[in-house]
Amino acid sequence: MKFPRRIKLNKIKTFLKNLPKKLSENSFSTFLGLVILSLILGFFIFYQYGILAKIKIPEATEKPLQFKTKTYQTILNEWQKRNEKFLEIDFKEYPDPFRID
């Protein structure tokens, strides 16, 4: 079994070091390439979220959603306890740290 050639890191390093220089030498072609790339990417995103979203029909669930009254009651009780604690704070008097008596 033959393994593919290993990619030499030195070649990648030199390529990445020379990349800004090459891109700046051919700035117009770089600009055109980036514009075309952004147009392709924009079209793909528009197609994915604009066109395909309208075409796909959402599937209906087999079981309708059920309202769990027990869970709802526990949440309501917790909210009431928190509200009572919050209202108790208004009536509690704290000592004034800036006043000497």
Stockholm file with secondary structure:
# STOCKHOLM 1.0

chainA/1-101         MKFPRRIKLNKIKTFLKNLPKKLSENSFSTFLGLVILSLILGFFIFYQYGILAKIKIPEATEKPLQFKTKTYQTILNEWQKRNEKFLEIDFKEYPDPFRID
#=GR chainA/1-101 SS CCCCCCCCHHHHHHHHHHHHHHHHHTHHHHHHHHHHHHHHHHHHHHIIIIIHHHHSCCCCCSSCCCCCHHHHHHHHHHHHHHHHHHHHHHHCCCCCTTCCC
#=GC SS_cons         CCCCCCCCHHHHHHHHHHHHHHHHHTHHHHHHHHHHHHHHHHHHHHIIIIIHHHHSCCCCCSSCCCCCHHHHHHHHHHHHHHHHHHHHHHHCCCCCTTCCC
//
